[in-house]
Amino acid sequence: MNPQLPPVAPAVTAELVAALPPRLRKRLDAGVTKLAGRPTVREGDVVRIAVDDDTALELHAPGGVVTGTGAIRCGCLLAPDCLHRAAAASAAPVADPTEPAATEPPATEPPPTEAPAAGPTQPPPPGPPSTPARTPAPTTPKPITPTTVTSDSATPDQRTAAAALREAAAAVLEAGTDGSGAVLQAELLRAAHSARLAGLPRAASRAVAVVTALRAARGADPAHRLADLVAALRDVLLLAHRLPAATGPELAELRGTVRQPYTPDGSLRLYGLFAEPVLTATGYAGAVTWTADGAGRLYTVSDVAPGGTARATGAADRAVRIGDTSLTHRELSRAGLAVSGATVSPTGRLGAGAGVRAVRASGAAWHAEPLDRLWAVPVAEQVSRALTSERDLLFLDVTLTGTAREAAGECLVADCDGLTLRLAAAHDDPALPHRENLRLLASARGTRLRVVARLTPAPFPRAQLLAIGHPTDPDARVDLGLDRLRRADLPVTPVPRATPDAPAVDEAPVHLLRRRVHQAAAGGRRVLAFPGSRDAAGTRLRRHGLGTAGELLAALHAAAADRTRDPFGRLLPADTGRFARAWLGAAVYTEELDRALCAAAWGADPDGLPDRTIPADVTP
């Protein structure tokens, strides 16, 4: 995936790939790889790729997103039926129609649209002028309005869209990341577009997330996490599985909404907590500032638009988009805001409509009222709330005790009310200071800190560190994704600790099942079809009281190895549906077990979590 290219709508990629003849489809992945190494130049809303010395490929993205096939124009002799247009769409980030909903819907007042932040550009290659693009100039496409459905059961169009999603996602799972090239990705994007038109925005968005994760994996993106691909693939298969039979409130939840509704909330007095950068794999970037009112309710002010690292690092110094205030996100995180005529989404996102008025007000220190009450909530209660809602923030008082090595890098280890807590970097992009700040804090062993972190469900206490109180200035704070700590900010003589390394974590062997779930997503069905130590892993799971995990593991291996032959002894195509169902049962069970173990590790009551049982027909 080339982050210098503008996001492309899923329907555009699907249409361009579908139009290719079979001989060009076989060359599509090679074409994507070739374009990734070509010079790219951005001029306003147009991104130009030098295919060769004589040919240029243009992507027209008014508003930052390519929304029509005619917006991708090539100057080669075979255009518009060439490979280059489909390759460019397949190399660009996928535009998620639900992603930019960080501001109030246009029904009140459309927020200004920003073009993607321009990254470093390269001059056009030497040689004669590029051949003019042969694709006709695009006209402004008519907006396609997704179906608004209010029935108590899934419509025929929704059942058809769910079946298409299930089939496309099962094909991706069958092939794994290495085998899921641009053609399979386009099929999933086509299914996502159909789902959106049928009124299934939640499933469409998760399908786009699968394609984004696949491209990150195949492109060796340092920010790729296999867990993200597994989660997105699990969500798509589970939504497609449950939708046809769902009714009432369950169906409404499975359908989702394109944009969150904003409701009036009167006047608000808000106090800045912290700000964090946003940098997504789908080509969006910006900043989000978290605030709280006098009762401890959380609100956010967002500025997210198409862009890359330059926009993520620069958005903190932009004025917030609410009322007439000139406060930047960085300033608001330490100041206050008085809002009248406020509109708020269900997740606490503040609207920026014409009727909203906001002026600067005084802020509050983390140790002063009303913000201090956020840290007064018992940790177990905070974890239970984070596991059952979209608000996954934790407000903790910790003492740094050491470091621990993980697969993603080194993390901090801290004592939190007697719990051994791991604090990891929230983002690994080198343009953001998360990782550098954590390395500096690792030398401040024994330092007492007040922190804001994001819960990471795991069998042991773990969270991503977002902001800290300044180590030497009790009235200041540090946003770890925006501010850079210096050696002078740390205590001169930290308290020595007798135990420099983190203790080993004694956890249930659920990783035996989780590992197979991840291996299948990465390598496809064939990696689980090979004979191995299946019986030993199942026996170990049962010995630790995880009998269901053992059965799911056996069913997963059996589905992977199930290949029948025709009367002539030739292998018949694998039953992708059976393997997808077995994988889905294992993936959902692993997620639920992780949540229960996470609650228990933090001292919360696992029985207090909402019941999200696995559908009976996806278990063995």
Secondary structure, 3 states (H helix, E strand, C coil): CCCCCCCECHHHHHHHHHCCCHHHHCCHHHHHHHHHCCCEEEECCEEEEECCCCEEEEEECHHHCECCHHHEEECCCCCCCCHHHHHHHHHCCECCCCCCCCCCCCCCCCCCCCCCCCCCCCCCCCCCCCECCCCCCCCCCCCCCCCCCCCCECCHHHHHHHHHHHHHHHHHHHHHHHHCCHHHHHHHHHHHHHHHHCCCHHHHHHHHHHHHHHHHHHCCCCCCCHHHHHHHHHHHHHHHHHHHHCEHHHHHHHHCCCCCCCEEEEEEEEEEEEEEEEECCCCEEEEEEEEECCCCCEEEEEEEEECCHHHHHHHHHCECCCCCCCCEHHHHCCCEEEEEEEEECCCCEECCCCCCEEEEECCCCCCCCCCHHHHHCCHHHHHHHHHHCCCCEEEEEEEEEEEEEECCEEEEEEEECCEEEEEEECCCCCCCCHHHHHHHHCCCCCCEEEEEEEECCCCCCEEEEEEEECCCCCCCEEECCCCCCCHHHCCCCCCCCCCCECCCCCCCCCHHHHHHHHHHHHHCCHHHHCCCCHHHHHHHHHHCCCHHHHHHHHHHHHHHHCCCECCCCCECCCCHHHHHHHHHHHHHHHHHHHHHHHHHHCCCCHHHCCCCCCCHHHCC
